[in-house]
Amino acid sequence: MQQIAIGIDLGGTQVRAALVGTRGEIVARAEERTDAMAGPERVLAQIKALADGLVAAAGTATPVGIGVSTPGPIDTIAGVARDIPTLAGFADFPLKAELQKRFAFPVSLENDGIAAAIGEWQFGAGKGLENLVYVTVSTGIGGGVIADGRVLRGRKGMAGHVGHMSVMPDGALCPCGNRGCFEAYGSGTAFTRRAREQAFACTGTRLGADGGSIDSRAVFAAARAGDELANRLVDEEAGILGRGFVSLIHIFSPEVVIMGGGLSHEFERLRPGIERCISDRAMPAFKDVRVTRAALGQNSGLIGAAALAFLTRNVHHSPGALAAAL
């Protein structure tokens, strides 16, 4: 009988759930809008209902476990959500214990960036590698690291907040409260803000013309149509990402940097600028590090959360190599 695990990707906008097989294949899935301001009880009820619905509809065996991917900062050692800004009431909340009360099978909890790194490592663009950095570039910037064939978790399991390394002293204010963070310059939010500011001051662009909205999709569409400002904005974004990636390459020495998140949909347009920056700025021994798009797309964290459930089960039943990986 096929083994399955439940993966949950909890976000401020959506709760997504999937039944995932041992090869990383999604057997069934469901999602709904997160009732983000209603408090933990309501959000946990959403997770329980989605998971129960999938299991009942699929008619499969009891899942080996459930893995939950959630925004941070989250203390995965203690199982406590320290502060999730997009979810009301999730400050110092015992998330793992409360989830475990609701499920008869083991619950695993992981930061969303690390979960996505696990997904790509086990089933995606990093399969078979021992060293990789995953970076999600979306509303914010987050990430996860696999080093020497192990998930890098750090103190309290909170490693991988790559968006909050400072790249500009006394620079732009970041949502974390610091200034000059990689996220404050390279995120999709920052990209859109720059586009709006520069389009307002530019008379030769079609961005925002006739009252059209200016977001990342609009910028890339205008760039493909030959808009000079849009192309300049895209090249600037590629350079910012490239500089951030160079720092991560120097710190972690990965075999590959995997880019996920909303802006990864435009990876092929961004790739030349990112690679040019790595070629120009990386130390000679690091210039050959590849950058690629996440193979699992927006499912990296969802599948990674389920993979965590499989890994945890296998560690319990056969300690050894997988235990070392965790």
N, C-alpha and C positions, 0 to 999 in steps of 0.2 A: 504494500500500500504506500502511496506517495506521502512523503513527509512534507508538512507545510508549517510555516510560521506566519504570524501576523506582524506586519509592519505598520506603524502609525507615524505620520508626519504631521506634527502639531505646529501650526503657524498662527499668526495673528489674524490672518484672513480666512484660511481654510484648514479644516481637519481632514486629512486624507488617510485612508486605510486600504490595505491590500493583503490578500493571501498570497504568499510567495513560496515557490518551490525551491528545492535544494540547488537548482542551477540558476537561481536568480530570476526565474520566470514568474510573471504576475499571473496568478490563476484567476483571481477576481478582485474587484476594487470598488470602492465607494468613497464619496466625499460629501461634505456639506460646509456651508459657511460657518466659521467659528463664532460662537456667541461670546466674543472676546471680553465684553464688559460685564458679563453676568456672574463672574466669579468661578472659582475652581469646581464647585459641585456641579454646576451646569456643564462646564467643559468636559469634566470626567464622565458625565452621563452621555455626552455626545460620543466620546471615544468608545465607551462600553456598547452603546447602541450600534455604532458602525461595525465594530468587531463582531458582535453577536449576529448581526444581520448577514455578514459575509459567511460566517461559519454555517449558519442555518441554511442559507441559499445554496452554498456549494455542496452540502451534504458529504463533506470529507471527514477524515479522521480528526481527532482532537489535535489542535496545533501543539507543537513542541514548546512554544512560548510566544511571547509578544515583546517586540522591541519598539520603543517609543523614542522618536527623534523630536527634540524640542529646542527652541531658541534658548540662549544662555543670557547671563552666566548661570550655570547649573552645576552644583556639586554632585557629580555622579557617584562619588565614593559614599557619601552620606545619603544620596537619593533625594536631595533637597534642591528645589528651585530657589536660588538666591534672589533673583529679581528678573522677571521677564517683562520688559517694558510694554510689550504689545498685548499682554493678558492681565486683566485686573485681578488683584488678589493673590498673585503668584510670587509674593516676596516671602522668603523663608518658609516656603510651603513644602511639606513632606510628600512630594509628588510620587515617588516610587512606592512608598508604604500605602498611600491612598489608592494607587492603581492596583497594587497587589491584593487589597481587600476585595476588589471587584472581579478578579480573575482567578480561576482554579489552577492555571499553569504559570510558570515563572515569568516575571516581568523584568525586562532590561531597559535601562534608561541611558540615553546618550545625547550629547550636544549635537545639534543638527549638522554642523560643519564636519565633525568627526564621523557622524553616521554616514554622510555622503562620501567621505574619504574611504570608509570601510566598503561601501557599496561599489565604488569604482575599483578598489583594490581586489575585491573578491570576484566581481563579475563584469567589470567595465574596462576603461582605458588603462587601468593599472594592474590588470590581472597578470599574475606571474612575477610581478616586480617586488622588490624588498624595500625600495625607498621612493616615496612620492609625496608631493604636496598637492592637496586639492584646495582650490580657491573658488568660492562662489561670489560672483559679482552681480548683485541685484539691487534691491532697495538699500542694502548695506553691503559690507564685505566680510565674509567669514571664511573658515577653512578648517582643515584637518591634516594631520601628518602621519604617514607610515614611515618608520625609521628602523632599519635593520630587521625588517619583517615583523615589526611589532607596532601596535597602535600606540602612538605617543599621546598620553593623557596628562601627565604632569600632576602637580599638586591639586588635590581635590577633583581631578579629572577635568580640569578647566583649560588645558592647553589648546592652542590652535586659534586663538582670537587674533588672526593675522591682520584684520582690518584696523587694529588699534595700535600698530607700531607707528611711531611718529615719523613723518617724512618731511615736515615743514615746521621748524620752531616758531611758536607763536602764530601758527597759521589759522586756517578756517576752523570754526567750532564744529566739533563732531557730536553726534547724538550721545556718545558715552560721557560727554562733559569735558573731555580733553580737547586740546587744539592741535591741528596739524596732522591728524591721523590719516593713514592710507585711505580709510573709508570716506573721510571728509572730502577727498579729492577724486578717488577712483570709482566710487559707487555709481550705480545707475541714477540715484537721486542727485548726486553732485553733477553728473554729466548733464542731466536735464536742466538743473539750475543754471549751469554755465550757458547752455543753449538758449534759454529764455533771456538771460541777461544780454548776451551778445546779439541775439536776433533783434531785440528791442533797439539796440544802438546801431544796427546795420540796415542801410537802405537797399542793398543789392542782393538780398536773400529772399527766397520764397518761404522760409520758415515763418509760420504764424500769419502768412498772408491770408487775407479774406477771413480773418477770425479763426483760422485753423489752430488746433491745439498743438503745442510743442512738447513732445515727449521723445524718448529714445527711438521709438519706431519711426516717428516722423523725421528725425534727424538722419537716420540711416537711409530712409527712402529718398530724402532730398539729396543725400550724398550720391546715391546711385543715379539720380537724375542730373548730376553734374553741378549741384549747388556748391559754390566755392566755400561759403561759411560752413556749411554742413560737413564738407570734407575736411576742413581745417579742424573742426570740433572732434571729428572721429579720429583724426591723426593725433590730436592732443590727448584724447582718451587712451589711445593705444600706447602712447609714450608714458603716461602716468602708470598704466597697468604694468608696462614693461619695467619701469624703475622699481615698482613694488616687487615684481616677480624676481628681479635680480637680487634684491635683498634676501628674499626667501631662499633663493638658490644658494647664495653664499652661506646662509645660516644652516640649512638642512642638507645640502648636497644631494638632491633627489635625482632619480633617473628621468623623471618627467614632472612637469607642472601641469595639472589638469584644471581647466577652467570650466566652471559650471555657472548656474544662475541665469537670470533673464538676458544679460548682455552676451552670454555665450551663444545665443542664437545668431549673432552677427560675428562669430569668431573668425570666419574666413576673411572678413573685411578688416578686422583688427589684427589678425595674425602677422602681416608683414611689419607693421609698426612695432609690435611686441618683440618680434624676432630681431628686428634691427636694433632695438634698445639693448637686448641681451648681448648681441654681437658687439655693440659699442661700449657697454658698461661693465659686463661681467669680466672677472679675472680670467686670464687665458684658460686655466684648467676647467672652468665652468661654462665656457661658451657653447659646448656641445649639448647642453641640457635641452631636451625637447619641451615644447609647450603644445598641448593638444586640448581639444574640446571634450567634455565629459561624454562618454559613450552612452550613459544611461539617461542623459538629459535631465528633465525635472524629477525623475524617479530615483536619482542617486541616493537621497536620504531615506526615502521610503523603503527601497530594497536593502540599503545598508542597515536600517533598523531591524529588518527581518533577519538579515545575515547575522546580526549580533545575537539574536535568539538561537540560531543554529549553532554558532560558535560556543555560546554559553552552555548549551545542552551537551555538545561534544566534549567540552572541558570537564563537565561533571561526570561523563561516562568513560572518557578515555584521556586522562591527563597526559600531557606531553607536548607535542609540537603546537597544537592549537592553544594549549594553556600558555605557552610562551608567547604566542601571537597576541594574546589578550593582555 
